[in-house]
Amino acid sequence: MLFSSLTFLFAFLPLCLVAYYLAPSKARNCVLLAASLLFYAWGEGPFVAVMLASIVLNWSGGLAVHALVPGRARVALMTVAVAANLLLLGTFKYANFFFGVIVHLPIGISFFTFHGLSYLIDVYRAKEVPERSPLRVALYIALFPQLIAGPIIRYADIAGAIRSRASNLDSFASGIQRFAIGLGKKVLLANTLAQVADRCFSHENIVLSASNAWLGLVAYSLQIYFDFSGYSDMAIGLAKMFGFNFPENFDFPYVARSITEFWRRWHISLSTWFRDYLYIPLGGNRSGPFRTYVHLGIVFLLCGLWHGASWNFVIWGAVHGGFLVVERIVLKSRLQRLPLPLSFLANLYTLLVVMLAWVFFRTDSLAEAYVYLKALFAFGSAPTTFAMSLLDLKTTTTFAVAIGASLPVVPWLRSRFPRLAHKVVWQFLTAVGAVAVFWLAVFSLAAGTHNPFIYFRF
């Protein structure tokens, strides 16, 4: 069951909200946990047991690790608990990649495994006191707004709200608006752009010329941004409706002027997770330049594998890791020294690297990626052929809106026109806009438009 489905919008979510707010305050965690387990079981059936195993493992592991005094036994127990998490993830996600054994991949397993690991590691580091209530740990890991597509939440972010939270009308209304905007990003922008990207990457009824290849790549670059940031917006909005506050996950990444900056803006919760739980423990930048470059390489190779069990994702991670190293050695300082009239070159460089890396992310094999890269640079058989059928009025309008929405236009308008940013005026405009976006998205879903779920590998 997806957030962008009519079943979720008009059955699951309304019933969940009614049950939640009718329940006594002390019972609301139970209601929300039951709803979250139902949400997951709706699509994954018996594989909800995998998530329950992760919950039991990390709840009991946290208590056991905390109970031991620092020493070899505590380190050994922590090693076993982390290894058990990785074994659970590896069995379902990487059995085919490493051993050629096909195993069903439970949706969201990467997300709930990383939630469990962060909880366990924070308890081990004494940053968190272990939660004695299994229900609270279960709610943290299974909470449906962030369960299948993130963002990756630390226990510290919501521990207080799990124990006690109060909802108010302003927060609830803000959550509805944020959810509606995210739904619009996903349904109106990402889904429309997906049709162009899918046709180009599958070569469906078109010649894969350079122009078509670039059009498909731009479409996919915008699709994945609005799909992923849209889901994050919906998750943040849903959390607000239930009294939780999730951190932001995207900050206009396509305006970045380096790959380093891109990763401060793209999937922020994932990049900070890898920084805090892998890069820094490896040694970070504390052991000299060479070791720093090795650590960056390891982190981004594993980041690639986290996204999917294929060599394409490994190469995608290696491209990003490689350019991060190059920027640290020589490129970043030069990009920063560019005079203002030429600063767009830094953004152009970043976009080019990110988009070319998306080729490996989108294609299913190295052979497909090679064919697509050849077409991009006119090494194919028909470099000038352009499929005009890909760009009807709706698609062209969507491209224009998507490009505009990927830029920080709204923050600029609010700073440029203070009266527009007045609280009452802004609230009215956003409320009207959110309502319009929501119903346009609903009408689009009712019409049976293309509605892919691109996180099935996670």
C-alpha positions in Angstrom: 0.0 0.0 0.0 1.5 3.3 -1.1 0.9 6.8 0.2 0.0 7.7 -3.3 -2.9 5.2 -3.6 -6.6 5.8 -3.3 -6.8 3.0 -0.7 -4.4 4.7 1.5 -5.9 8.2 1.0 -9.5 7.4 1.5 -9.6 4.2 3.6 -6.4 3.5 5.6 -5.4 7.0 6.6 -8.8 8.4 7.6 -9.7 5.2 9.6 -6.2 5.3 11.2 -6.7 9.0 12.2 -10.1 8.4 13.6 -9.0 5.4 15.6 -6.0 7.3 16.9 -7.8 10.4 18.1 -10.7 8.5 19.6 -8.3 6.4 21.6 -7.3 7.4 25.1 -3.8 9.1 25.2 -2.2 6.1 26.9 -3.5 3.7 24.1 -2.5 5.8 21.1 0.9 4.2 20.8 -0.8 0.8 20.6 -3.2 2.1 17.9 -0.4 3.5 15.9 1.7 0.4 16.1 -1.2 -1.8 15.1 -1.9 0.5 12.2 1.8 0.4 11.2 1.9 -3.4 11.3 -1.3 -3.6 9.2 0.2 -1.1 6.8 3.3 -3.3 6.2 1.4 -6.6 6.3 -1.0 -5.2 3.6 1.7 -5.5 1.0 4.2 -7.9 2.5 2.0 -10.4 4.2 4.0 -12.9 6.3 7.2 -11.0 5.8 6.1 -8.7 8.5 7.7 -11.3 10.7 11.1 -10.2 9.3 10.5 -6.7 10.7 9.2 -8.1 14.0 12.4 -10.1 14.2 14.4 -6.9 13.7 12.4 -5.2 16.5 13.0 -8.1 19.0 16.7 -8.3 18.1 17.4 -4.6 18.6 15.2 -4.1 21.7 16.7 -7.1 23.5 20.2 -6.3 22.1 20.0 -2.7 23.5 19.0 -3.9 27.0 21.8 -6.6 27.0 24.5 -4.3 25.8 23.5 -1.6 28.3 23.6 -4.1 31.2 27.2 -5.1 30.6 30.1 -3.0 31.9 32.6 -1.8 29.2 34.9 -4.7 28.3 35.5 -7.5 25.9 32.1 -9.2 26.7 30.3 -6.0 25.9 32.2 -5.5 22.6 31.6 -9.1 21.7 27.9 -8.9 22.4 27.6 -5.7 20.3 29.5 -7.3 17.5 27.1 -10.2 17.5 24.0 -7.9 17.6 25.3 -5.8 14.7 26.3 -8.9 12.7 22.8 -10.3 13.3 21.2 -7.2 11.8 23.5 -7.3 8.8 22.9 -11.0 8.4 19.1 -10.4 8.3 19.6 -7.6 5.7 22.1 -9.7 3.7 20.0 -12.8 3.6 17.1 -11.1 2.0 18.8 -8.4 0.0 22.1 -9.8 -1.2 21.7 -13.5 -1.4 21.1 -13.3 -5.2 23.9 -10.8 -5.7 26.6 -12.9 -3.9 25.3 -16.5 -4.1 22.8 -16.5 -7.0 20.0 -17.5 -4.7 16.7 -15.7 -5.3 15.0 -14.6 -2.1 12.0 -12.3 -1.7 13.1 -8.8 -0.8 10.8 -7.4 1.9 10.1 -3.7 1.0 11.8 -1.2 3.3 14.2 -3.7 4.9 17.1 -1.4 4.4 15.3 1.4 6.2 14.1 -0.6 9.2 17.5 -2.3 9.5 19.3 1.1 9.6 16.7 2.3 12.2 17.5 -0.7 14.3 21.2 -0.3 14.0 21.2 3.4 14.8 19.2 2.6 18.0 21.6 -0.2 19.0 24.7 1.8 18.3 23.5 4.9 20.2 22.7 2.7 23.2 26.2 1.1 23.0 27.8 4.6 22.8 25.7 5.7 25.8 24.0 8.4 23.7 20.6 6.8 24.5 19.2 5.0 27.5 17.8 1.6 26.3 14.0 1.5 26.1 12.6 -1.1 28.4 9.2 -1.1 26.7 9.3 -3.3 23.5 6.2 -1.4 22.3 8.1 1.9 22.1 11.0 0.3 20.2 8.5 -1.4 17.9 6.8 1.9 17.2 10.1 3.6 16.5 11.1 1.0 13.9 7.7 0.2 12.4 6.1 3.7 12.4 4.4 3.6 9.0 5.2 7.2 7.7 8.9 6.4 7.5 8.8 2.6 7.2 9.1 1.9 3.4 10.8 5.0 2.0 12.4 7.0 4.8 13.6 9.4 5.9 15.9 7.5 8.3 15.0 8.7 11.8 17.2 8.5 14.8 15.6 7.3 18.0 16.7 10.5 19.7 14.6 12.5 17.1 11.3 11.0 18.3 12.0 9.3 21.7 10.3 12.1 23.6 7.3 12.1 21.3 7.0 8.3 21.6 6.8 8.7 25.4 4.5 11.7 25.4 3.2 14.0 22.7 0.4 16.5 22.2 -1.2 17.4 18.9 -2.6 20.8 18.1 -4.7 22.1 15.2 -1.9 24.2 13.7 0.5 21.2 13.6 -2.2 19.0 12.2 -3.1 21.5 9.4 0.6 22.0 8.6 1.0 18.2 8.3 -2.0 18.0 5.9 -0.5 20.7 3.7 3.0 19.1 3.7 1.4 15.8 2.8 -0.6 17.3 0.0 2.5 19.0 -1.5 4.4 15.7 -1.3 1.5 13.9 -3.0 1.5 16.4 -5.8 5.3 16.0 -6.3 4.9 12.3 -6.5 1.7 12.0 -8.6 1.7 15.2 -10.8 5.4 15.6 -11.4 7.3 12.3 -10.8 4.7 10.0 -12.3 4.3 12.1 -15.4 8.1 12.4 -15.9 8.4 8.6 -15.3 6.5 7.9 -18.5 9.1 9.8 -20.5 12.0 8.2 -18.6 10.6 4.7 -18.9 10.1 5.0 -22.6 13.6 6.3 -23.2 15.4 3.9 -20.9 13.4 0.9 -22.3 13.7 2.3 -25.9 9.9 1.7 -26.2 8.8 2.8 -29.7 11.6 5.3 -30.0 15.0 5.5 -31.5 17.6 6.0 -28.7 19.2 9.0 -30.3 21.3 11.5 -28.3 18.4 13.9 -28.0 16.0 11.2 -26.8 18.7 9.9 -24.4 19.2 13.3 -22.8 15.5 13.9 -22.6 15.1 10.6 -20.8 17.9 11.3 -18.5 16.6 14.8 -17.5 13.2 13.2 -17.0 14.6 10.5 -14.7 16.8 13.0 -12.8 13.7 15.1 -12.0 11.5 12.0 -11.5 13.7 10.5 -8.8 14.0 13.8 -7.0 10.3 14.5 -6.9 9.4 10.9 -6.2 11.9 10.6 -3.3 11.4 14.2 -1.9 7.7 13.8 -2.4 7.6 10.7 -0.3 9.8 12.4 2.4 7.3 15.4 2.4 4.4 13.0 2.8 6.2 11.2 5.6 7.0 14.5 7.4 3.3 15.6 6.9 1.9 12.3 8.2 4.2 12.4 11.2 2.9 15.9 12.1 -0.7 14.6 12.0 0.3 12.2 14.7 2.3 14.6 16.8 5.9 13.7 15.6 8.4 16.0 14.0 10.7 14.4 11.4 13.9 16.2 10.2 14.1 17.5 6.7 15.5 15.1 4.1 16.1 17.3 1.0 17.3 20.8 0.4 17.2 21.6 -3.3 20.1 19.3 -4.2 20.2 20.3 -7.9 21.5 23.8 -7.0 24.6 22.2 -5.5 28.0 23.5 -6.8 29.9 20.4 -5.9 29.3 16.7 -5.2 30.2 17.4 -1.6 27.4 20.0 -1.4 25.1 17.7 -3.2 25.3 15.1 -0.5 24.6 17.8 2.1 21.3 18.4 0.3 20.3 15.0 -1.1 18.8 12.3 1.2 20.2 14.1 4.2 19.2 11.4 6.7 21.1 8.7 4.7 24.3 10.8 4.2 24.4 11.7 7.9 23.7 8.1 8.9 26.7 6.9 6.9 28.8 9.8 8.3 28.0 9.1 11.9 27.9 5.3 11.9 30.5 4.3 9.3 32.7 7.2 8.1 33.6 8.6 11.6 34.0 5.1 13.2 36.4 4.2 10.3 38.5 7.2 11.3 36.9 9.9 9.2 39.5 12.5 8.3 41.6 12.0 11.4 44.2 9.7 9.9 45.6 11.8 7.1 44.6 12.5 3.5 45.1 9.0 2.1 43.1 7.2 4.8 40.4 9.8 4.4 40.1 9.0 0.7 39.9 5.3 1.5 37.2 5.9 4.0 35.2 8.0 1.6 35.5 5.2 -1.0 34.4 2.5 1.4 31.4 4.6 2.5 30.1 5.3 -1.0 30.7 1.8 -2.3 28.5 0.6 0.6 26.1 3.4 0.0 25.7 2.1 -3.5 25.1 -1.4 -2.3 22.6 -0.2 0.3 20.5 1.1 -2.6 20.4 -2.2 -4.5 22.2 -5.5 -4.9 23.8 -5.0 -8.3 27.1 -3.8 -9.9 25.2 -0.8 -11.3 24.7 0.5 -7.8 28.3 -0.2 -6.8 29.5 1.9 -9.8 27.0 4.6 -8.9 28.4 4.8 -5.4 32.0 4.6 -6.8 31.3 7.6 -9.1 30.1 9.7 -6.2 32.9 8.6 -3.9 35.5 9.1 -6.6 34.4 12.7 -7.3 34.3 13.4 -3.5 37.9 12.4 -3.4 38.9 14.4 -6.4 37.1 17.5 -4.9 39.1 17.1 -1.7 42.4 16.8 -3.5 42.1 19.5 -6.1 38.7 20.5 -7.5 36.7 21.9 -4.6 38.9 24.9 -3.9 39.0 25.8 -7.6 35.2 25.6 -7.8 34.9 27.9 -4.8 37.3 30.4 -6.4 35.3 30.8 -9.5 34.2 34.4 -10.0 30.5 35.1 -9.7 29.8 35.3 -13.5 31.3 31.8 -13.9 29.9 30.2 -10.8 27.2 28.5 -12.9 30.0 26.3 -14.2 30.3 24.6 -10.8 26.6 23.9 -10.8 26.9 22.6 -14.4 29.7 20.3 -13.4 27.8 18.9 -10.5 24.6 18.3 -12.5 26.6 16.5 -15.2 28.2 14.2 -12.8 25.0 13.5 -10.9 23.0 12.9 -14.0 25.5 10.6 -15.7 25.7 8.6 -12.5 21.9 8.3 -12.5 22.3 6.2 -15.7 23.8 3.4 -13.6 21.1 3.9 -11.0 18.3 3.6 -13.5 19.5 0.8 -15.8 19.3 -2.9 -14.8 22.7 -4.0 -16.0 26.1 -2.7 -17.0 25.4 -3.5 -20.6 22.2 -1.3 -20.6 24.2 1.5 -18.9 26.9 1.2 -21.6 24.3 1.5 -24.4 22.6 4.5 -22.8 25.9 6.3 -22.2 26.9 5.7 -25.9 23.6 7.2 -27.0 24.0 10.3 -24.8 27.2 11.2 -26.6 25.9 10.5 -30.1 27.8 7.3 -30.5 24.6 5.5 -31.5 23.1 4.9 -34.9 20.7 7.9 -35.1 22.2 11.0 -33.2 19.7 13.5 -34.6 16.4 11.6 -34.4 13.9 13.1 -31.9 10.6 11.5 -30.8 8.2 14.5 -30.6 5.6 12.1 -29.2 7.4 12.2 -25.9 6.6 15.9 -25.5 2.9 16.7 -25.6 1.5 19.8 -23.9 1.0 18.0 -20.5 4.6 16.6 -20.5 6.2 19.9 -21.6 4.3 21.8 -18.9 5.3 19.2 -16.3 9.0 19.6 -17.3 8.7 23.4 -16.9 7.0 23.1 -13.5 9.4 20.5 -12.3 12.5 22.4 -13.2 11.1 25.5 -11.5 10.1 23.5 -8.4 13.6 22.0 -8.2 15.0 25.5 -7.6 14.6 27.5 -4.4 12.1 29.8 -6.0 9.6 30.0 -3.1 12.3 30.8 -0.5 13.6 33.5 -2.9 10.1 35.0 -3.3 9.5 35.1 0.4 12.8 36.9 1.0 12.3 39.2 -2.0 8.7 40.1 -1.2 8.2 40.4 2.6 4.5 41.1 2.3 4.0 37.8 0.5 5.8 36.2 3.4 3.4 37.7 6.0 2.1 34.8 8.1 -1.6 35.1 7.4 -1.1 35.7 3.7 1.3 32.9 3.3 -0.9 30.5 5.3 -3.8 31.3 3.1 -1.8 30.9 -0.2 -0.3 27.6 0.9 -3.6 26.2 2.2 -5.4 27.0 -1.1 -2.4 25.6 -3.1 -2.3 22.5 -1.1 -6.0 21.8 -1.5 -5.7 22.3 -5.3 -2.7 20.1 -5.5 -4.3 17.3 -3.5 -7.4 17.1 -5.6 -5.5 17.3 -8.9 -3.4 14.4 -7.6 -6.5 12.5 -6.6 -8.1 13.0 -10.0 -4.9 11.8 -11.7 -4.9 8.7 -9.5 -8.6 8.0 -10.2 -7.8 8.2 -13.9 -5.4 5.3 -13.5 -2.2 7.1 -14.4 1.2 5.5 -14.2 2.1 5.2 -10.5 5.4 3.4 -10.0 7.1 2.6 -6.8 10.8 3.0 -7.3 11.9 1.9 -3.8 11.2 -1.8 -4.2 14.9 -2.5 -3.9 15.2 -0.8 -0.5 
